[in-house]
Amino acid sequence: MAVEDLDKSQKDGGNSWQWFFLAMAHWQLGEKDEARQWYDQAVEWMEQKQPDNDELRRFRVEAAELLGISEQPNGK
């Protein structure tokens, strides 16, 4: 239910905070491709709009670990 609500809320936009959580939620539901799409979208937004945001970096690392992605945000 929460994932559906988050998915619906994205029609009017969104940002990395929401998308990292969506990525992790879809991963937990076994929707690996959907999870990766939300993760990639979150990373792109973050790198363009708030690359130095520490909170977003922590969310990115958490999501990457869950999804099995070995990249490090901005080389940090």
C-alpha positions in Angstrom: 0.0 0.0 0.0 2.7 2.5 0.9 4.6 1.8 -2.4 1.4 2.4 -4.4 0.9 5.7 -2.6 4.5 6.8 -3.2 4.2 5.7 -6.9 1.0 7.7 -7.3 2.5 10.8 -5.7 5.3 10.9 -8.3 2.9 12.0 -11.0 3.4 15.6 -9.9 7.2 15.3 -9.7 9.4 14.1 -6.8 13.0 14.0 -5.8 15.7 11.8 -4.6 14.4 11.5 -1.1 11.3 9.8 -2.3 12.9 7.9 -5.1 15.6 6.2 -3.0 12.8 4.9 -0.7 10.8 3.8 -3.6 13.8 1.9 -4.9 14.3 0.1 -1.6 10.6 -0.7 -1.3 10.4 -2.2 -4.8 13.5 -4.2 -4.1 12.0 -5.6 -1.0 8.9 -6.6 -3.0 11.1 -8.5 -5.5 10.6 -5.9 -8.2 14.3 -5.6 -9.0 14.0 -3.8 -12.4 11.6 -1.2 -11.0 13.9 -0.7 -8.0 16.9 0.0 -10.2 14.9 2.5 -12.3 13.9 4.5 -9.2 17.5 4.3 -7.9 19.0 5.6 -11.2 16.4 8.4 -11.3 17.3 9.4 -7.7 21.0 9.4 -8.5 20.5 11.5 -11.6 18.4 14.1 -9.7 20.8 14.1 -6.8 23.9 14.7 -8.9 22.2 17.5 -10.8 20.5 19.3 -8.0 22.1 18.5 -4.6 25.3 16.6 -5.1 26.7 17.7 -1.7 23.7 16.9 0.4 25.0 14.6 3.2 21.5 13.2 4.0 21.0 12.2 0.4 24.4 10.6 0.2 23.5 8.4 3.2 20.2 7.4 1.5 22.1 6.7 -1.7 24.6 4.5 0.1 21.8 2.6 2.0 19.9 2.0 -1.2 23.0 1.0 -3.1 23.9 -1.5 -0.5 20.4 -3.0 -0.5 20.3 -3.2 -4.3 23.8 -4.7 -4.5 25.3 -1.7 -6.3 29.0 -1.1 -5.5 29.3 2.5 -6.7 30.2 5.3 -4.3 28.5 8.6 -4.7 30.7 11.3 -6.1 33.8 9.3 -5.3 33.3 9.9 -1.6 
